[in-house]
Amino acid sequence: MLEQIDALLLEVAKFSPESKEALENFRVKFSGKKGILNDLFAKFKEVPNEQKKEFGQKINALKQAVNERIENFKTENSSAKTEAKEDLTRPGFPMEMGSRHPISLVKNRIIEIFKSIGFAVADGPEIEDDWHNFTALNLPEYHPARDMQDTFFIEQNPDVLLRTHTSSVQVRYMESHEPPIRILSPGRVFRNEAISSRSHCIFHQIEGLYIDQNVSFADLKQTLQFFTTELFGKSKIRLRPSYFPFTEPSAEVDVYWGLNSETDYRITKGTGWLEIMGCGMVDPAVLKNVNINPDEFSGYAFGMGIERIVMLLYQIGDIRMFFENDLRMLRQFRSV
């Protein structure tokens, strides 16, 4: 019987499975309920007393050899799979280059231009109260100019709304800072308008504010002249009288786009001039509302829609494209 165990030890040492099935058959043959090891342990009581010690040692050696053989082949098989998965010599998957959204590109460019002449960036909440969005900006309740902006109000609280312009950021900044003030306030704004190729209920604005002693309309024009030259490469501008409740006097700013192509004729309606923003001198009533003395300080403000600028610079004809996440359009900005 000892010779039988020696033969089994030799068989285990030579065993080399070619598949999972072969390894499982090997395990069942030796370690299963009706396997060789259980059969040998059952015969242990028939072994003469003088051979029991040696017989028991050989059975335990056989059991250990079987278990080690099974575990070794399992480990080798698992390592081979891991190495196959982590083969560093294999070519990697190509990674597509990302891109910035065109609105972000133009917004960042505008901020860079104004930062170069001393403007800082200020931010504020998109959900506003009536005071910061309207009343402090010389638009008291029932003022007819409120009809110029169709507003999203929060039903549970009629004093809370989605801001209709980023001028609310300027009010908050003036309340907490003393002049001189020179800030830009970029961000999303919301108006209850029908969505079409030229308008949307969500769009982006960037507004500027400068408050200091002896600020004049000439300072405003010089700032806008610098901006249009830097952004558009066109230095010819004109200011047309207009009306805004929070500035007096107020003006619309046009840049001379030219009539060099059919597109130029279309976007300027054959005039060569293109409106890009509104501006004006801050109304003294607004300064009083934020506790700034209008007898000591004056200032100017301006604001523009970023989508309109983007559509001009990149000749995009439909504002809805900015919100539809169409990769065919966005991938065109991959290299910038």
Secondary structure by P-SEA (a helix, b strand, c coil): caaaaaaaaaaaaacccccaaaaaaaaaaccccccaaaaaaaacccccccaaaaaaaaaaaaaaaaaaaaaaaaaaaaaaaaaaaacccccccccccccccaaaaaaaaaaaaaaaabbbbbbbbcccccccccccccccccccccccccccccccccccccccccaaaaaaaaacccccccccccccccccccccccccccbbbbbbbbbcccccaaaaaaaaaaaaaaaccccbbbbbbbbbcccccbbbbbcccccccaaaaaaacccccccccccccccaaaaaaaccccccccbbbbbbbaaaaaaaaccccccccccccccccccccccc
